[in-house]
Amino acid sequence: MGDDLKLKTARTLKWNTLDRISSQVLYAVTGIVLANVLTKEEFGLVGAVMVFQAFASLFVDSGFSGALIQRKAPTDTDYSTVLYFNLGVSMLIYCILWLSAPLIDSLFNAGGALVPLARVMFLTFVLNATAIVQTNRLMKQMNVRMIAVSNAVGLVVSGATGIILALQGYGAWAIVWQSIVLSAVKSGLLWATSRWRPQATFSMASLRSIFAVGVGIMTSSFLNTVFQNIYSFIIGTYYNLANLGCYTQADKWSKMGVTSLSQTVTASFLPVLSGCQDDRPRFHRMMAKTNRFTAYVAMPCLVLLVLLSEAIFHTLFGTKWDEAIVLFQLLAARGIFVVLTSLYTTQITAIGAARKLVESEVVKDVLTVAAIIATIPFGIEWLVGGQVIAAAVCFVYSQWLVARTTGYRVAAMLTEIAPYAAITLISAAPAATVAYFVPQLHPVAMILAQTVAFAVPYVAINAMLHSRIQHDVLSYALGRFTRKKSD
């Protein structure tokens, strides 16, 4: 990799990481207050709305955002066309969902409470549609600083709004208005700070040229969204809204780690991988680096999250959400496979093999359905446990699919991630020992003790093995990463 590209990639990773960390910290502060003030049923109401909002947002984007990043040199006409298309689709879908609100309410037996909540909450994906292209352009340029700033400001303003409304007794409406304010502030800041403005043109030729990749990404994303949200739908309709509230809490807090890592990987690596898609040897070298980096970061973070789960929940909520702890642990463990699979999806997307993405999603969905059928009679814990098994099998399949698509060997992929898996398991032992022998520690003290017990051997073992990835990460973090550094 060239020195300039390496530095640019490192900077992109830095800002994406800072964005994720700051976003999750601010999101956590708001979430802690809301989780302690609102009831399980109120969280269940919002969780039910989020199921349908996820699909609406997907159709608004239509897969063209990812297709524009994969495209080597998108034009202003391309950007303008996608912006107008997304806005038109968002308004159409909002009208459909506005009319469908009573049906959504009846599906979850909410007694009419969901109708006004849904009709206001669905405005967020219209607001988000206005920011898709602005965000896309910055990601394509690997200049994500303003994205991080807009996210942080949006979370501060929306978090304050949500907390004030919750403390004043607005219940589930506190979360709804928090989401509306967040979307409005983020989009407003991106437009206010960007010099780009759309052209007064809409090109069907441009739309068709992006369609081949875009439709594949959208189909893949649609299937992925179906099976990400199917559990919320099943729990809310098959069990009850209180159980959905517990699952929503576990899912939300686990996603703070899993989704952050996954989005950082995609946002940071897709532009640089797509930039060398025509140079297969160089593409393979980039794959090796991204495989090692993702394993180095994701595995220890998510395993540590599993170990700290009880202490984290007791620190934040007391014992109010104890039913959600085991669900959180299972979802965090599943996240290891999810993050690695998302990396493989990014590698496939980078070479424009959109049909392979659909194939991958179909396999994952079949596995998910099989897991649901096998576990649903046994309760929520078994239902979520089935996700872990399905994600592990999908991870294995994704490696094979990447090998078939890119010509990069499965053995090489396993060799690149296996050392970090082994080091992670070794480092987990002392952290688990702390919890076993001194369970009476205050939750905050337990978090600190287990984190140190895990981090010290992890960093030390990597140092002894002369991990190049750790060397680069620490060098850049300490300001010693320069343009002169060799590949």
C-alpha positions in Angstrom: 0.0 0.0 0.0 1.3 3.5 -0.8 2.3 5.7 2.1 -0.3 8.3 1.3 -3.1 5.8 1.1 -1.9 4.1 4.2 -1.9 7.3 6.2 -5.3 8.3 4.7 -6.7 4.9 5.7 -5.3 5.3 9.2 -6.9 8.8 9.5 -10.2 7.4 8.2 -10.0 4.6 10.8 -9.2 7.2 13.5 -12.2 9.4 12.7 -14.5 6.5 12.3 -13.4 5.1 15.6 -13.7 8.4 17.4 -17.1 8.8 15.8 -18.2 5.4 17.1 -16.8 5.9 20.6 -18.2 9.4 21.0 -21.5 8.4 19.6 -21.8 5.3 21.8 -20.8 7.3 25.0 -23.4 10.0 24.3 -25.9 7.4 23.3 -25.2 5.4 26.4 -25.7 8.4 28.7 -29.2 9.0 27.2 -29.9 5.3 27.2 -29.0 4.9 30.9 -31.4 7.6 31.9 -34.2 6.3 29.7 -33.7 2.7 30.8 -34.1 3.7 34.5 -37.1 6.0 33.9 -39.2 4.1 31.3 -40.9 0.8 31.7 -40.3 -2.4 29.8 -43.7 -2.0 28.0 -42.7 1.5 26.8 -39.4 0.2 25.4 -41.5 -2.6 23.8 -43.7 0.0 22.0 -40.7 1.7 20.5 -39.1 -1.6 19.7 -42.2 -2.5 17.7 -42.0 0.7 15.7 -38.3 0.2 15.0 -39.0 -3.1 13.2 -40.9 -1.3 10.5 -38.7 1.8 10.5 -35.7 -0.4 9.6 -37.4 -1.6 6.5 -38.5 1.8 5.5 -35.0 3.2 5.8 -33.6 0.4 3.7 -36.0 1.2 0.8 -35.2 4.9 1.1 -31.4 4.2 0.5 -32.2 1.5 -2.1 -28.6 0.2 -2.1 -27.4 3.2 -4.2 -25.4 4.7 -1.4 -23.1 1.6 -1.2 -23.1 1.4 -5.0 -21.8 5.0 -5.2 -18.9 4.2 -2.8 -18.0 1.1 -4.8 -18.1 3.2 -8.0 -14.6 4.6 -8.9 -15.5 8.1 -9.9 -19.2 9.1 -9.3 -20.2 12.4 -10.9 -22.3 15.3 -9.6 -25.1 14.0 -11.8 -24.8 10.6 -10.1 -25.0 12.2 -6.7 -27.9 14.5 -7.6 -29.9 11.6 -9.2 -29.5 9.4 -6.2 -30.5 12.3 -3.8 -33.7 13.0 -5.7 -34.5 9.3 -6.0 -34.0 8.7 -2.3 -36.2 11.7 -1.3 -39.0 10.6 -3.6 -39.0 7.1 -2.3 -38.9 8.3 1.3 -42.0 10.4 0.9 -43.9 7.6 -0.9 -43.0 5.1 1.8 -43.9 7.5 4.6 -47.4 7.9 3.2 -47.8 4.1 3.0 -46.7 3.6 6.6 -48.8 6.5 7.9 -51.8 4.7 6.5 -50.6 1.3 7.9 -50.1 2.5 11.5 -53.4 1.0 12.7 -52.5 -2.4 11.2 -49.0 -2.2 12.9 -50.7 -1.4 16.2 -53.1 -4.4 15.9 -50.2 -6.8 15.1 -48.6 -6.0 18.5 -51.9 -5.8 20.4 -50.9 -2.2 21.6 -54.5 -1.0 22.0 -54.0 2.1 19.8 -50.9 3.4 21.5 -48.6 2.6 18.6 -50.6 4.6 16.0 -49.5 8.2 16.9 -46.0 7.0 17.9 -45.4 5.3 14.6 -46.7 8.2 12.5 -44.2 10.6 14.1 -41.3 8.1 14.4 -41.4 7.3 10.7 -40.5 10.9 9.9 -36.9 10.1 10.8 -36.2 8.1 7.7 -37.4 11.1 5.6 -35.0 13.3 7.4 -32.2 10.7 7.1 -32.8 10.5 3.3 -31.7 14.1 3.0 -28.3 13.3 4.5 -27.5 10.0 2.6 -25.6 11.6 -0.3 -23.8 14.2 1.8 -22.5 11.4 4.1 -21.7 9.2 1.0 -19.5 11.9 -0.6 -17.5 12.4 2.6 -17.0 8.6 3.0 -15.9 8.3 -0.7 -13.3 11.1 -0.1 -12.2 9.3 3.1 -12.9 12.6 4.9 -15.2 11.5 7.7 -14.4 14.2 10.3 -17.5 16.2 9.7 -19.6 13.0 9.9 -18.2 12.4 13.4 -18.9 16.0 14.4 -22.5 16.0 13.1 -23.1 12.7 14.9 -21.7 14.0 18.2 -23.7 17.3 18.1 -26.8 15.5 17.1 -26.5 13.1 20.0 -25.9 15.8 22.5 -29.0 17.8 21.4 -31.2 14.8 20.9 -30.0 13.2 24.1 -30.9 16.3 26.1 -34.3 16.3 24.5 -35.0 12.7 25.3 -33.9 13.0 28.9 -36.0 16.1 29.6 -39.1 14.5 28.1 -38.6 11.3 29.9 -38.1 13.1 33.3 -41.3 15.0 32.6 -43.3 11.8 32.1 -43.7 11.6 28.3 -42.9 7.9 28.3 -42.2 6.3 24.9 -42.6 9.7 23.3 -39.2 10.7 24.8 -37.5 8.1 22.6 -39.5 9.1 19.5 -38.6 12.8 19.8 -35.0 12.0 20.6 -34.8 10.1 17.3 -36.5 13.0 15.3 -34.2 15.6 16.8 -31.1 13.4 16.1 -31.9 13.0 12.4 -32.8 16.7 11.9 -29.6 18.0 13.6 -27.2 15.6 11.8 -28.7 16.3 8.4 -28.8 20.1 9.0 -25.1 20.2 10.0 -24.0 18.2 7.0 -25.8 20.5 4.6 -24.7 23.6 6.4 -21.0 22.6 6.3 -20.9 21.1 2.8 -20.2 23.1 -0.3 -21.9 20.5 -2.5 -25.4 21.2 -3.8 -27.4 19.0 -6.1 -27.8 19.9 -9.8 -31.2 20.6 -11.1 -31.1 17.3 -13.1 -32.3 13.7 -12.8 -30.6 11.2 -15.1 -32.2 7.8 -15.8 -29.0 6.8 -17.5 -27.1 7.5 -14.3 -29.7 5.6 -12.3 -29.5 2.6 -14.5 -25.7 2.6 -14.5 -25.7 2.3 -10.7 -28.6 -0.1 -10.6 -26.7 -3.4 -11.2 -24.6 -3.0 -8.0 -27.3 -1.0 -6.1 -30.0 -3.6 -6.5 -27.7 -6.3 -5.3 -26.7 -4.4 -2.3 -30.4 -3.5 -1.5 -31.6 -7.0 -1.9 -28.8 -8.3 0.3 -29.5 -5.5 2.8 -33.3 -6.2 2.7 -32.8 -9.8 3.5 -30.4 -8.9 6.2 -32.8 -6.4 7.7 -35.7 -8.9 7.6 -33.7 -11.4 9.7 -32.2 -8.8 12.0 -35.7 -7.6 12.9 -37.6 -10.9 12.8 -36.7 -11.6 16.4 -38.2 -8.4 17.6 -41.3 -9.2 15.6 -41.6 -12.7 16.9 -41.0 -11.7 20.5 -43.5 -8.9 20.4 -46.2 -10.9 18.7 -45.5 -14.5 20.0 -44.6 -13.5 23.6 -45.5 -10.0 24.8 -44.3 -6.3 24.8 -42.5 -6.7 28.2 -40.4 -9.5 26.8 -39.8 -7.4 23.7 -38.7 -4.5 26.0 -36.0 -6.8 27.6 -34.8 -8.0 24.2 -34.8 -4.4 22.9 -32.5 -3.4 25.8 -30.1 -6.4 25.2 -30.1 -5.8 21.5 -29.5 -2.0 21.8 -26.6 -2.3 24.2 -24.9 -5.2 22.4 -25.3 -3.3 19.1 -23.4 -0.4 20.6 -20.3 -2.6 20.4 -21.2 -4.9 17.5 -22.6 -2.3 15.1 -19.9 0.2 15.9 -17.2 -2.2 15.0 -19.1 -3.4 11.9 -19.8 0.1 10.6 -16.2 1.2 11.3 -14.9 -1.7 9.2 -17.3 -1.0 6.3 -16.8 2.8 6.3 -13.1 2.6 6.6 -12.2 -0.3 4.3 -14.8 -0.2 1.5 -13.3 3.0 -0.2 -9.7 1.8 -0.1 -10.6 -1.8 -1.2 -12.8 -0.5 -4.0 -9.9 1.7 -5.1 -7.7 -1.3 -5.9 -10.4 -3.7 -7.2 -8.7 -4.0 -10.6 -5.3 -4.9 -9.1 -6.0 -8.4 -7.7 -2.5 -9.0 -6.0 -2.8 -5.6 -4.3 -6.5 -6.3 -3.4 -5.4 -9.6 -1.8 -2.7 -7.7 0.3 -5.4 -5.3 1.4 -7.7 -8.2 2.3 -5.0 -9.7 4.5 -4.4 -6.4 6.3 -8.2 -5.8 6.9 -8.6 -9.4 8.1 -5.9 -9.1 10.7 -6.9 -5.6 11.9 -10.6 -6.7 12.3 -9.7 -9.8 14.2 -7.2 -7.9 16.4 -9.9 -5.3 17.4 -13.2 -7.2 17.3 -12.4 -10.4 19.1 -11.0 -9.0 22.3 -13.6 -6.1 22.5 -16.6 -8.4 22.2 -15.3 -11.2 24.4 -14.5 -8.6 27.1 -18.1 -7.3 26.6 -19.4 -10.7 27.4 -17.3 -11.0 30.5 -18.3 -7.5 31.8 -22.0 -7.8 31.0 -23.3 -8.4 34.5 -21.1 -5.7 36.1 -22.1 -3.2 33.3 -25.9 -3.8 33.7 -25.7 -3.6 37.5 -23.7 -0.4 37.3 -26.1 1.2 34.9 -29.5 -0.1 36.0 -29.2 -1.9 39.3 -31.2 -5.2 39.0 -34.1 -3.8 36.9 -32.9 -5.3 33.6 -31.3 -8.6 34.9 -33.5 -10.6 32.6 -31.7 -9.0 29.7 -28.2 -9.9 30.8 -28.0 -13.4 29.3 -29.6 -12.1 26.1 -26.9 -9.4 26.0 -24.1 -12.0 26.4 -25.5 -14.2 23.6 -25.8 -11.2 21.3 -22.3 -10.0 22.1 -20.9 -13.4 21.4 -22.8 -13.6 18.1 -21.3 -10.2 17.3 -17.8 -11.7 16.7 -19.2 -13.7 13.7 -21.3 -10.7 12.6 -18.4 -8.3 12.5 -16.1 -10.7 10.6 -18.9 -11.6 8.2 -19.5 -7.9 7.5 -15.9 -7.5 6.6 -16.2 -10.3 4.1 -19.3 -8.7 2.7 -17.3 -5.4 2.3 -14.6 -7.3 0.4 -17.2 -8.8 -2.0 -18.9 -5.4 -2.4 -15.6 -3.7 -3.2 -15.2 -5.8 -6.4 -18.8 -5.2 -7.4 -20.0 -8.8 -7.0 -23.5 -7.8 -5.8 -25.1 -11.1 -6.8 -22.8 -12.9 -4.4 -24.2 -10.7 -1.6 -27.7 -11.9 -2.3 -26.5 -15.5 -2.3 -24.8 -15.0 1.0 -28.0 -13.4 2.6 -30.2 -16.2 1.3 -28.0 -18.8 3.0 -27.9 -16.8 6.2 -31.7 -16.4 6.1 -32.3 -20.1 5.6 -30.0 -20.8 8.6 -31.9 -18.1 10.7 -35.3 -19.6 9.9 -34.1 -23.1 10.8 -32.8 -21.7 14.1 -36.1 -20.0 14.8 -38.2 -23.1 14.1 -35.9 -25.2 16.3 -35.8 -22.9 19.3 -39.0 -20.8 19.5 -40.9 -23.3 21.7 -38.2 -23.1 24.4 -38.3 -19.4 25.2 -36.4 -16.2 24.4 -33.0 -17.4 25.6 -33.0 -20.4 23.3 -34.3 -18.2 20.5 -31.4 -15.8 20.9 -28.9 -18.7 21.3 -30.0 -20.0 18.0 -28.8 -16.7 16.5 -25.3 -17.5 17.7 -25.2 -20.9 16.0 -26.7 -19.5 12.8 -24.2 -16.6 12.7 -21.2 -19.1 13.3 -22.3 -21.3 10.4 -22.9 -18.2 8.2 -19.3 -17.0 9.0 -17.9 -20.2 7.7 -20.0 -20.0 4.5 -18.9 -16.4 4.0 -15.3 -17.3 4.0 -15.9 -19.9 1.4 -17.9 -17.4 -0.7 -15.1 -14.8 -0.5 -12.6 -17.3 -1.6 -14.7 -18.3 -4.6 -15.4 -14.7 -5.5 -11.9 -13.1 -5.0 -9.6 -16.1 -5.4 -8.2 -15.6 -1.9 -7.8 -18.9 0.0 -9.8 -19.8 3.1 -6.7 -21.2 4.7 -5.1 -17.7 4.4 -8.1 -16.1 6.0 -8.1 -18.6 8.9 -4.4 -18.1 9.4 -4.8 -14.4 9.6 -7.5 -14.4 12.3 -6.6 -17.6 14.3 -3.8 -16.1 16.3 -6.0 -13.3 17.6 -8.7 -15.8 18.5 -6.2 -17.8 20.6 -4.7 -14.7 22.3 -8.2 -13.5 23.1 -9.2 -16.8 24.8 -5.9 -16.9 26.7 -6.5 -13.3 27.9 -10.1 -14.0 28.9 -9.0 -16.6 31.5 -7.6 -14.1 34.1 -10.5 -11.8 33.6 -13.0 -14.6 34.2 -10.9 -15.7 37.3 -11.4 -12.2 38.8 -15.2 -12.5 38.6 -15.1 -16.1 40.0 -12.9 -15.5 43.1 -14.1 -12.0 44.1 -17.7 -11.7 43.0 -18.4 -9.4 45.9 -16.5 -6.5 44.2 -18.5 -3.4 43.5 -19.7 -3.5 39.8 -17.5 -0.5 38.9 -14.4 -2.0 40.5 -15.3 -5.3 38.8 -15.3 -3.6 35.4 -11.9 -2.0 36.0 -10.3 -5.2 37.4 -11.6 -7.4 34.6 -10.6 -5.0 32.0 -7.0 -4.7 33.3 -6.8 -8.5 33.7 -7.8 -8.9 30.1 -6.0 -6.0 28.4 -2.5 -6.5 29.9 -2.0 -10.1 28.7 -3.6 -9.3 25.3 -1.3 -6.4 24.6 1.7 -8.2 26.1 1.3 -11.5 24.1 0.8 -9.5 20.9 4.0 -7.6 21.6 5.9 -10.8 22.3 4.7 -12.2 19.0 5.7 -8.9 17.2 2.2 -8.2 15.9 2.5 -5.8 13.0 -1.1 -4.7 13.4 -0.7 -3.8 17.1 2.5 -2.0 16.3 0.8 0.1 13.6 -2.2 0.8 15.9 -0.1 1.9 18.8 2.2 3.9 16.6 -0.6 5.8 15.1 -2.3 6.3 18.4 0.9 7.7 19.9 1.6 10.0 16.9 4.5 8.0 15.5 2.8 6.9 12.3 4.2 9.0 9.4 4.2 9.0 5.7 7.7 7.5 5.7 6.6 4.3 7.3 7.1 1.4 5.0 4.4 -1.1 4.1 
